[in-house]
Amino acid sequence: MIRIKMKKTIIITNECDAHWEMLLEITNEQEKERLKLFPVDQLGFTDDIGIEFDPIGHKARFIFPDKTILTEQDISSIWYRRLPISKKLARNQQDAKYCKEEYIRFFENLEFALSDVKWVSKPSAIKKTKNKAYQLSLAKRLRFNLPDTVFSNYPESLSDMFDKYSDGIIYKAVDNANIREKKEYLTVWTTKIKKSDLKNKQGLSLCPGILQQFINKKSDIRVTIFGNKVFAVEIQSQQQPVSKIDFRLGGDSNPHVIHNLPDGIESKCRKLVAESGLLFGAIDMALMEDGSYIFFEINANGQWGWLEEQTGLPMRKALLDLLLN
């Protein structure tokens, strides 16, 4: 009897990642054998984990704590999930920031040594899609409805936008919505600008932002795509004052309902993910009272576990099929 060696799927994340744990819960023994965790949270704590690669010769080696060594011939796919950096890597915040940036670039380079491997998703595609101006330009080309949007560091932009839209405007971060304060991270939520905020508009010259027309929506729609599988969930965010602007502030307390997208909107969502070079995408849209949809943004490496817990949609199964088949 000939035993066929099954190629492995490498999961680049930390051991306590809830999405990795959720995926393991539905795997059988054979599937578990094919999944190999590369625990990035162990970097700096042990010498028996590492990666070396040669982009010219298209060669790579993954070394794991259990002494397993995988080469490019052993790997069928990579789930590029999370990249937290161990505190052991640096003695101070400045060095830690440098090490983190170098690790991000390191994995972005790895893609070109493993060009024949299926990435969910490629680091270069994730990096490109993280750019919100790129997202909006592509969404416009695909004929999504979009809110009027301005990227600005010019304080008068706030006044101009406020004069233009009687319902108000919102502010969003251009890229990084997390601020480190001592040992904690604070989040810059999507925020509605009040008229009283205009007295502090000079702050925009210190730190640019995204100014957007306020959308008086019926609810939020989260569209999660794994390959060709599309899952849409309506988050009834308008039931609580705290989550009306940013549904994340309502946590799990807002009702989550499986939503049937019109064929035309679903097709646009598929195209948005595919044309961004992704195999996974989490798209945020508004559902309006008249049944129309307005595109906000796409997260190329977003969260989805809570949506399955809330609705029972088989998202883990879709991801597992995408990685192993």
C-alpha positions in Angstrom: 0.0 0.0 0.0 1.4 3.4 -1.0 1.0 6.2 1.6 0.6 9.6 0.0 2.3 12.4 2.0 -0.2 15.2 2.6 1.0 18.7 2.3 0.7 21.0 5.3 -1.1 24.3 5.9 0.9 26.7 8.1 -1.0 29.0 10.4 1.0 32.1 11.2 -0.5 33.4 14.5 -0.3 33.1 18.3 -1.2 30.1 20.3 -4.1 31.9 22.1 -5.7 33.3 18.9 -9.4 32.6 19.4 -9.9 32.1 15.6 -7.2 29.4 15.5 -8.8 27.7 18.5 -12.2 27.9 16.8 -10.8 26.3 13.7 -9.3 23.4 15.7 -12.6 22.7 17.3 -14.1 21.5 14.0 -11.2 19.5 12.6 -10.9 15.7 12.5 -7.7 13.9 13.2 -6.6 13.8 9.5 -7.2 17.6 9.1 -5.4 18.3 12.4 -2.4 16.5 11.0 -2.3 18.9 8.1 -2.5 22.1 10.1 0.8 23.3 11.5 0.9 26.3 13.9 3.8 28.7 13.6 3.5 30.4 17.0 4.7 33.9 16.6 4.2 34.6 20.3 7.1 32.3 21.0 9.6 34.4 19.0 12.3 35.6 21.3 11.5 33.0 24.0 13.0 29.9 22.3 15.7 29.2 19.8 14.0 26.3 18.1 11.5 28.3 16.0 12.4 30.2 12.8 12.2 30.7 9.1 14.8 31.0 6.4 14.1 31.6 2.8 15.8 32.2 -0.5 13.6 34.2 -2.9 16.1 33.7 -5.8 16.0 29.9 -5.6 12.4 29.8 -4.3 13.5 27.8 -1.3 12.2 28.1 2.3 12.4 26.3 5.6 10.1 26.5 8.6 11.5 25.3 11.9 9.0 24.5 14.7 9.4 24.0 18.4 8.7 20.2 18.1 11.8 20.1 15.7 9.6 19.6 12.6 11.2 21.2 9.6 9.0 21.9 6.6 10.3 23.1 3.2 8.4 24.6 0.3 7.6 21.2 -1.1 5.8 20.3 2.1 3.5 23.3 2.1 0.2 23.8 0.3 -1.2 26.9 1.9 -0.5 29.5 4.6 -3.1 31.3 6.7 -1.4 34.7 7.4 -3.5 35.5 10.4 -1.9 37.6 13.1 1.6 38.8 13.9 2.0 39.9 17.5 5.6 40.5 18.5 7.0 39.1 21.7 8.1 41.6 24.4 11.2 39.6 24.6 12.4 40.9 21.3 13.2 44.3 22.5 14.2 46.1 25.7 12.4 49.4 25.1 9.4 50.7 23.1 11.5 52.2 20.3 13.4 48.9 19.7 10.1 47.0 19.9 8.6 49.2 17.2 11.6 48.6 14.9 11.5 44.8 15.4 7.8 44.7 14.7 8.2 46.6 11.5 11.1 44.4 10.4 9.0 41.2 11.1 6.1 42.6 9.0 8.6 43.3 6.1 10.1 39.9 6.7 6.8 38.1 6.1 6.0 40.3 3.2 9.2 39.2 1.6 8.5 35.5 2.4 5.6 35.6 -0.1 7.9 35.9 -3.0 9.9 32.8 -2.0 6.7 30.8 -1.8 4.8 32.2 -4.8 3.3 28.8 -5.6 1.7 28.4 -2.2 -1.9 29.5 -1.6 -1.9 32.4 0.9 -5.0 33.5 2.8 -4.1 36.1 2.0 -0.9 37.3 0.4 0.9 39.9 2.6 1.3 42.2 -0.4 -2.5 42.1 -1.0 -3.3 42.7 2.6 -0.9 45.7 2.6 -2.4 47.2 -0.5 -6.0 46.7 0.6 -5.3 48.3 4.0 -5.0 51.6 2.1 -8.4 53.2 2.5 -8.0 55.4 -0.5 -7.3 52.3 -2.7 -10.4 50.6 -1.2 -12.7 53.6 -2.0 -11.3 54.0 -5.5 -11.9 50.3 -6.3 -15.4 50.4 -4.8 -16.2 53.4 -6.9 -15.1 51.6 -10.0 -17.2 48.6 -9.1 -20.2 51.0 -8.8 -20.8 50.7 -5.0 -22.7 53.6 -3.4 -20.2 55.6 -1.3 -20.4 58.4 1.2 -18.8 61.7 0.3 -15.2 61.4 1.7 -12.2 63.7 2.1 -8.8 62.9 3.4 -7.4 66.0 5.0 -5.0 67.8 7.3 -6.5 71.2 6.5 -8.6 72.5 9.4 -11.1 74.3 7.2 -12.1 71.0 5.6 -14.0 70.3 8.8 -16.0 73.5 8.5 -16.6 73.0 4.8 -17.9 69.4 5.3 -20.0 70.5 8.2 -21.6 73.3 6.1 -22.3 70.8 3.3 -24.0 68.1 5.3 -26.8 69.0 7.6 -26.9 65.5 9.2 -23.3 65.9 10.2 -19.9 64.3 9.4 -17.8 61.6 10.9 -14.1 61.3 11.6 -12.0 58.1 11.0 -8.3 57.3 11.3 -6.4 57.1 8.1 -4.6 53.8 9.1 -3.8 53.1 12.7 -6.8 53.3 15.0 -4.8 52.2 18.1 -2.9 54.5 20.5 -0.6 53.1 23.0 -0.9 54.8 26.4 1.5 53.3 29.0 0.6 49.6 29.0 -2.8 49.9 27.4 -4.1 50.4 23.8 -6.8 53.0 23.2 -8.9 52.8 20.1 -9.9 55.7 17.8 -13.5 54.8 17.1 -15.5 56.1 14.1 -16.7 59.4 15.7 -19.5 61.9 14.8 -18.2 65.4 14.8 -20.3 67.9 16.7 -20.5 71.6 16.0 -18.7 72.3 19.3 -15.8 70.2 18.1 -15.0 72.8 15.4 -13.4 75.0 17.9 -10.6 72.4 18.1 -10.3 72.0 14.3 -6.7 73.1 14.3 -5.9 69.6 15.6 -6.4 68.3 12.1 -3.2 70.0 11.0 -1.3 68.0 13.7 -2.8 64.7 12.7 -4.7 64.1 9.4 -7.8 62.1 9.2 -10.7 60.9 7.1 -13.8 63.1 7.0 -16.9 61.5 5.8 -20.6 62.3 5.2 -22.7 60.9 8.1 -25.0 58.1 6.9 -28.3 57.8 8.7 -28.5 54.0 8.3 -31.1 51.4 9.2 -28.4 48.9 10.3 -24.9 47.7 9.5 -24.0 44.8 7.2 -20.9 42.7 7.6 -20.0 40.6 4.5 -17.4 38.0 5.1 -15.8 36.2 2.2 -13.7 33.0 2.2 -12.7 32.3 -1.4 -16.1 31.9 -3.2 -18.2 31.5 0.0 -20.1 34.7 1.0 -21.7 35.2 4.4 -23.7 38.4 5.2 -24.9 39.4 8.6 -27.1 42.3 9.6 -26.0 44.0 12.8 -28.9 45.9 14.2 -26.7 48.6 15.6 -29.3 51.4 15.8 -31.1 49.8 18.8 -28.5 51.3 21.2 -27.2 54.9 21.2 -23.6 53.7 21.9 -23.4 51.7 18.7 -25.3 54.0 16.2 -22.0 55.4 14.8 -19.6 52.5 15.3 -21.3 49.1 15.7 -18.2 47.7 17.5 -19.1 49.7 20.5 -22.3 47.7 21.0 -20.3 44.4 21.2 -22.4 41.3 21.1 -25.4 42.9 22.6 -26.9 44.1 19.3 -29.0 41.5 17.5 -27.2 39.7 14.6 -29.3 38.3 11.8 -28.4 36.3 8.7 -28.9 38.6 5.8 -29.6 37.8 2.2 -27.7 40.1 -0.1 -29.1 41.0 -3.5 -27.2 39.2 -6.3 -25.8 42.5 -7.7 -24.4 43.5 -4.3 -23.0 40.0 -3.6 -21.3 40.0 -7.0 -19.7 43.4 -6.3 -18.4 42.1 -3.0 -16.8 39.1 -4.6 -15.2 41.3 -7.3 -13.9 43.7 -4.6 -12.1 40.8 -2.8 -10.8 39.2 -5.9 -9.5 42.4 -7.6 -7.7 43.2 -4.4 -5.8 39.9 -4.7 -7.4 38.5 -1.5 -8.9 35.2 -0.7 -10.5 36.6 2.5 -12.2 39.9 3.1 -14.6 41.4 5.7 -16.6 44.2 4.1 -18.6 46.8 6.1 -21.6 48.4 4.6 -24.7 50.3 5.7 -28.2 49.1 4.9 -30.5 52.1 4.3 -34.3 52.3 5.0 -35.0 52.2 1.2 -33.1 48.8 0.9 -30.0 50.3 -0.7 -26.4 49.7 0.4 -23.5 52.0 1.1 -20.0 50.8 1.1 -17.7 51.9 4.0 -14.6 49.8 3.9 -13.0 46.3 3.6 -10.8 44.7 6.2 -8.3 42.3 4.6 -7.6 40.4 7.8 -10.6 41.1 10.0 -12.5 39.3 12.8 -15.3 36.9 12.0 -15.5 34.5 14.9 -18.2 36.4 16.8 -20.4 36.3 13.7 -20.4 32.5 13.6 -21.1 32.4 17.3 -24.0 34.8 16.9 -25.6 33.3 13.8 -24.3 29.7 13.4 -23.1 30.5 9.9 -20.4 27.8 8.9 -17.5 30.2 8.5 -14.9 27.9 10.1 -15.9 25.2 7.6 -15.5 27.6 4.7 -12.0 28.6 5.9 -11.0 25.0 6.5 -12.1 24.0 3.0 -10.3 27.0 1.5 -7.0 26.1 3.3 -7.0 22.3 2.8 -8.7 21.8 -0.6 
